[in-house]
């Protein structure tokens, strides 16, 4: 019976989060805030997850989320529409614009993969968020690569078969959270001069969160760049 209950909980979570993500994606603008909220939701232990945490995360980070949403939508929408247009209208093909569009599309996917973990774990402005999105690779190139490929693969697949997004979006967001969180821990452990194992252990004991260390990546300690206390 316990197995059926757990399966039912996972199934319920899958349908609810998929519906939430797809609805926000259809409305375009709410997608990135909801996406960041779902990343935060997955960061919690299985038994501690609550749907309201999605909206709590959005509320707590609303300022930077609004700025990032505008920035990210401009990059993704413009570059995606350019790529789509030239693929449909080869007579208007412009190699320079197409290459630039692909570059910005890749950059947008990199930001989309890394930004949620930075927003959730740090106080940053938009410039710091963009900068740290690149430095996030130092937490693990393979982890970043997998997260970026998962998102990029979904974008490419959606450009050919849009409906494929519906069954896959939940799993893609879960993969992004899993691998970018690994980078998050590696970088934080380096900053605190400890191991990931020790950090995770002390994290669960709720010790490190009272220390408010500076930005794990950049030594330039500016105001508002301390780690936030996170719930586990």
WOHUGI-V187943 format. One record per residue. N is the residue number from 1. PHI is phi in whole degrees, 0 to 359 (NA if undefined). PSI is psi in radians with two decimals (none if undefined). BURIAL is I if it has 24 or more other ideal C-beta (glycine too) atoms within 12 Angstrom, else O. Layout:
n: [N N]
phi: [PHI PHI]
psi: [PSI PSI]
burial: [BURIAL BURIAL]
This chain:
n: [1 2 3 4 5 6 7 8 9 10 11 12 13 14 15 16 17 18 19 20 21 22 23 24 25 26 27 28 29 30 31 32 33 34 35 36 37 38 39 40 41 42 43 44 45 46 47 48 49 50 51 52 53 54 55 56 57 58 59 60 61 62 63 64 65 66 67 68 69 70 71 72 73 74 75 76 77 78 79 80 81 82 83 84 85 86 87 88 89 90 91 92 93 94 95 96 97 98 99 100 101 102 103 104 105 106 107 108 109 110 111 112 113 114 115 116 117 118 119 120 121 122 123 124 125 126 127 128 129 130 131 132 133 134 135 136 137 138 139 140 141 142 143 144 145 146 147 148 149 150 151 152 153 154 155 156 157 158 159 160 161 162 163 164 165 166 167 168 169 170 171 172 173 174 175 176 177 178 179 180 181 182 183 184 185 186 187 188 189 190 191 192 193 194 195 196 197 198 199 200 201 202 203 204 205 206 207 208 209 210 211 212 213 214 215 216 217 218 219 220 221 222 223 224 225 226 227 228 229 230 231 232]
phi: [NA 298 298 293 294 297 299 296 294 296 294 297 300 301 291 294 291 297 298 294 293 293 297 293 294 296 273 70 300 287 299 297 302 294 302 296 297 291 302 298 301 291 289 284 299 309 283 257 288 224 300 294 296 301 279 296 300 298 296 292 238 300 298 290 295 298 297 293 299 298 299 291 295 299 296 291 294 296 293 295 294 297 298 296 297 290 286 270 232 296 291 260 300 228 298 294 297 295 296 298 297 295 298 292 295 295 299 298 291 298 298 295 286 267 301 305 294 289 297 290 264 221 265 222 267 295 297 294 296 296 298 290 297 283 290 297 301 290 284 156 299 297 299 297 299 297 297 293 295 299 292 297 298 292 296 296 299 293 290 257 229 306 291 292 296 301 283 258 299 301 290 295 297 297 296 300 298 298 278 286 293 300 298 306 292 298 293 292 297 297 296 272 56 218 263 298 299 294 299 298 297 290 300 293 273 62 261 292 288 273 271 46 293 286 314 292 259 251 284 285 285 260 301 82 237 274 291 274 284 247 269 230]
psi: [-0.67 -0.67 -0.72 -0.64 -0.79 -0.74 -0.73 -0.66 -0.76 -0.71 -0.73 -0.80 -0.77 -0.84 -0.74 -0.84 -0.65 -0.79 -0.72 -0.77 -0.77 -0.72 -0.77 -0.62 -0.68 -0.56 -0.12 -1.22 -0.75 -0.15 -0.87 -0.78 -0.77 -0.72 -0.80 -0.71 -0.68 -0.64 -0.80 -0.70 -0.77 -0.38 -0.37 2.69 2.66 -0.80 -0.21 0.00 2.32 2.40 -0.52 -0.35 -0.49 -0.82 -0.48 -0.76 -0.76 -0.77 -0.74 -0.43 0.47 -0.64 -0.96 -0.55 -0.73 -0.81 -0.78 -0.65 -0.82 -0.83 -0.83 -0.70 -0.67 -0.81 -0.92 -0.82 -0.83 -0.84 -0.71 -0.75 -0.65 -0.82 -0.77 -0.73 -0.84 -0.44 -0.52 -0.40 1.36 -0.39 -0.41 0.34 2.25 1.91 -0.64 -0.87 -0.68 -0.76 -0.78 -0.71 -0.74 -0.69 -0.82 -0.55 -0.74 -0.76 -0.72 -0.68 -0.67 -0.81 -0.74 -0.56 -0.75 -0.55 -0.74 -0.77 -0.62 -0.75 -0.75 -0.66 -0.23 2.77 1.95 2.73 3.14 -0.71 -0.77 -0.61 -0.80 -0.78 -0.82 -0.38 -0.60 -0.73 -0.27 -0.37 -0.49 -0.22 -0.30 1.85 -0.72 -0.77 -0.80 -0.74 -0.77 -0.77 -0.76 -0.72 -0.69 -0.83 -0.79 -0.69 -0.68 -0.69 -0.80 -0.81 -0.68 -0.50 -0.36 -0.80 1.53 -0.60 -0.22 -0.33 -0.64 -0.93 -0.31 -0.36 -0.65 -0.83 -0.61 -0.79 -0.68 -0.74 -0.77 -0.81 -0.78 -0.83 -0.59 -0.50 -0.58 -0.79 -0.74 -0.83 -0.70 -0.83 -0.68 -0.69 -0.70 -0.76 -0.66 0.02 0.89 -3.10 2.82 -0.67 -0.85 -0.69 -0.81 -0.70 -0.86 -0.55 -0.78 -0.44 -0.02 0.77 -0.87 -0.39 -0.25 -0.09 -0.33 1.07 2.81 3.11 2.18 -0.38 -0.79 2.24 -0.20 1.58 1.70 2.80 2.39 0.43 0.41 2.73 2.47 2.71 2.26 2.62 2.40 none]
burial: [O O O O O O O O O O O O I I O O I I O I I I O I I O O O O I I I I I I I I I I I I I I I O O O O I O O O I I O O I I O I I O O I I O I I I O I I I O I I I O I I O I I O O O O O O O O O O O O O O O O O I I O I I I I I I I I I I I I I I I I I I I I I O O O I I I O I I I I I I O I I O O I I I O I I I I I I I I I I O I O O O O O O I I O I I I I I I I I I I I I I I I I I I I I I I O I I O O O I O O I O O O I O O O O I O O O O I O I I I O O O O O O O I O I I O I O O]
